[in-house]
Amino acid sequence: MNKALLVVYPGGLAGGGTLQQIRASYTDLAALAASLGMRFETAWDPRSNLPAPTFPLVLGSAGYYARHQELKQWAGEVRTRLHEQGVSELTVYGFGYTSFIPYAFEGYDDVRVIWGDCSPPDTDVLGGDLSSRFYGKAYERTRGLCYGWHEGGPLTRRPLMYSYSMTAQPFGKEYVGSLLAQRLTTPEPLGGEGAIRIVLSASDIWSPNAIGVWMTEQQHRDTVLRTALLMDAIRTCAQQLGRKVVLYAHPTLRKVNVPTRSFYPNQSGLEGFAEAGGITLVDTHTSAWTPEQYRALLRSANLVVTRASHSVTSAECAAMGIPQALCPMPSMGYMNEGEFTSDIRDRGLAMVLDPLSRGLWRQIATALTDDNLRRDTTRRACEEFDRINDRQNFFKNLATLIEVSWRNSDDYEVA
């Protein structure tokens, strides 16, 4: 074959859920390549005969930019090896817009670059040199796919020169089928006994290590404050309902310091913050949890709180018919969360929480007890997931972009 599709899944992709699904969808990606008459290759695959990269899989965008010469050398070696094997047209699909893929393969006329992420770059200015977070010259000839289970556009926080299309999450056909098989036609009511089970779905948004990599210091402070306000409102809600609360969350939440608040003046960490409020914390995202067990937890929870509607967990909840409440974190100019959240609220696809509202605990109580609201938002979310996954299927859109990119035409439209 003189055409090849190289799939690269480096760092620069927010969260771990999408990365897991990308790896799980390799069978579908290989089938897509075969349907287009392309050879299928993946980077960091021990079975591949391509040159092995000398840099780690997850390095973060800042680390990749610091080692750009090493990365470009690897890209050049990969291209040369494929040329020696008869490949004259190479399409590289890179997951994560802040990854090194656009500029590592920049400048080759026989290479086309397509990237995918849950949002276009969250800036309207591209830098002019390799030390910039977004190196403009490398992105000029790229096209992108923005994952999600609802439209949320048009998105304004992106470079105007960008070419991107909205698409469904990169869930393989088999995985989508497994989600739909678990769909809850009628969400379970809260009931009158036992602890309220709430899942706060997020990866490492509370870790200080995120600062400077995919989050600013101000956005991190905003995230910690909003989490503290959310937990305090959960405490108040539980007291009003006369119930205990079990909160399932990423273990990094426990050790994060919070701003001094009048309601917990002696607690400096979110773990103590929770305990002082009568909230029992249970860690998720550990080796003790399999993906199947985590999805079972989502189905059994009284409420799932998601931090971003374009996250994998939010899409899984929409597919499975699980009531979810969106609480954007961080919110201070982060990616396109403002537009995504507005789309969710305006079309009633999920319940939306405002952590800065004095009535936050009442919003949580409503999300837990209003059966009509839970049923209606869940039904609309299921319908939207089905529509997007059919009309804007990831694999169909990727196939279209691959074919279009080799026609060198900007006059195209993805269905």
Summary of the structure (lengths in Angstrom):
residues: 415
radius of gyration: 22.0
end to end distance: 27.9
largest distance: 70.4
contacts: 1370
relative contact order: 0.13
helix: 41%
strand: 15%
